[in-house]
Amino acid sequence: MSHAVAQELPPLPIARFSVEQYHRMIASGAFTENDGLELLDGWVVVKMAKGPAHEYTTGRVEDFLRERVPDGWHMRNQAPVTLSRSEPGPDLAVVRGDRAAYRHRHPETPDVALVVEVSDTSLAADRLKGRLYGQAGIAEYWIVNLPDRCVEVYTDPAEGAESGYGSCAVIREADEVRLVIEGEECRPLAVAALLP
């Protein structure tokens, strides 16, 4: 699939798709995993390109989280999560159970404890995704904000909140970010150790 340069929208109705329609398009071969697409609030969008700093940080966060998540949970890297009106492919997700449970479906809201997006040039898009994660009820969402060298931690999903969450804490480079999964506190992560 060729990726066109953004253009002005035509003065015609634009189609939105349900998650079921999106799945049917994938199953029919209309979209492939090489197309780099995701469904956000009914819109099929092209995923952002990822530079070296993004890839480095995603790997660091994955390594640190993998060492900390409790038994009964596992890490997913750039794999889809099915929400009611979206199917984003977050950089990382902490998901209940083992991989075998997801042979025939993607994780859904009750399966997901944490979603992480690493943001280098995509902060506006990652904040939009945060609103979708919060509205869907994902318990916790992190943006690893590379330009500002911090981690934005969103908790308390709240459908009416602008960010999708009732609470946001900005954890600076000199501090640690904490993670609690179903009441179990994991070892904290030093923000400085995550950043390039």
N, C-alpha and C positions, 0 to 999 in steps of 0.2 A: 504494500500500500504506500503510495507517495504521500508525504506530509506537506500539504499546501501552506503557504504563508497566510497568516490571518488576513481576512478581507472583510469589508463591510457586509453585514447580513443583507440578503435580498429582502425586498418589501413583501415577502410571502410568508405564510405560516411555516413554522419550523416544527418538526416532529420530535416529541419526547417519547421515550421508550420505558416500558416496565422492566423489572428485573427478568421476568419470564420471557419477554420478547428478546431481550439482550441475550439470554441463554440460548434461545432458539437460533438467533443469528450466528452465535458461536458454533452451535451444533451443526448448522448448515454449511459451515465453512466460509461464511461471509466475512468473518473476522478470524484471525489466527493469533496465537500468542506472540508472534513476531510483529504484529501491528502496533503494539504498545498503546493499547486503548484501555479506558476504564469508564464505568458508568457512574456519573455524579448527578444525583437528583434528576434522573431521567435523561440527561444529556450524555451522549457518547463523546468523550474528549480524548485528545492525544496526551499521553503522559509526558512530563517534562524530561529533557535530557539530563543526564547526571554527570557531573565533573568529578575529577579525582578527589577533591575535598569531601564531596558528598559520599562517594563510595567508601573512602577511608573511614569516615565517621559512622556510616551505617554498619560497617564491619566491627568497629570498636564497640558500639552500643550493643550489637548482637552478642559479641564475645562476653561482655560484662553481664548482660542480662541472662545469658545461657548459664553462667556460673551461679546465678542467684535465684532463678525461678524454682519454686517448690516442686516436689514430686507431684505428678498428675497434670503437669503443664508442659508445653513445649513452645519453641520459637518458630515463627514463619517469617521468611524474608521475601518481600515483594510478591506476596501471594494474595489473591482476592479474599475479601471478607464480604459476605452478602448481608446487606441492610435492606430495609423495606423498599426503598426507592433508588438505591445506589449499590454499586459493587466496585468500590475502590480497591486498589492494590497497594496498601500501605508499605512503607519501607520495611517495617517490622511489626509483628503482632505477637503477644503472648496469649496462647490458646490452650483451652482445657483439653485434657486427654492426650492420646498419642496420635501420630500421623495416620494410623490405620483407620481411625474414626472418620477421616475426611477423604476417603477413597472415592466417594460418589457425591460429595457435596462440599461446598466451602463453609468455613465457620460462620455462624450467625451471632447476633448480639449476645445471647446468653453464654456463648462459648469463649468470648473474648474478654480478658482482664485488662489489657493495655494495647493501645495502638501508638506507634511512633512514626513520625515523619521527620526526616532530616531536611532542613531548609537552607539552601544557599541563595538561590535566586527566585525561589518559589513561595515566599512567605505569604503572599495574598492567597494563592491557591491552597496552601496548607491550612490557613485560617478558615477558608471556605470548607475544606474537608472536615476541620474540627467541628464546625457547626453541624455538619451531617452526622458525624460520629456521636456528638452529644444528643442530637435529636433522636437518634436511633437507640440511645441508652447505653453506649459503650462507657464502662465505668471510669476509665482514665485515658487521657490522650496527652502525649508529649510532642512538642515541636522542639527539636534540637536546632536552635537558631544560630547558624554559623556567623552571619555578619555581626550580630550583637554578642556572640560568645556566651550564650546562656541556654538554659532549658526552660521552656514554658510548660508548666504542668497544669493541665485542666482536669478538674474533678467535679463531682456532683452534677451529672447530666441534668439539664433543665431545658425543656423544649422551647420555652419562650425567650431564653437568654440569647443575646446577640451572638455570643461565641459558641452557643450550644451547651455551655456549662455554667453552673452557678459559682464556681470558684476557679481562679487562675493565680498561680504563684510563679514568679520569675526567679529561677535559681541561677545565681551568678557563677562565674568561672571558679571562684575561690571556695564555693560551697559544695554541698552534696545533695543529690536528689534521692528521695526515699520512695520506695514502692511497697505497697501493701496489697497482697492478692488474697481475696476472701478472708480478711482478718489476719493473715500471716504476714508479718513484716519481714521483708527481704533485706539483706545487707545493702547499705546505701552505696551509691555510685558517685565518685568524685567527678564533677562536671569537667574539670580541667583534663582529666584522663580520657574524656570522650572526644575532645576537640582536636582538630588538626593543628 
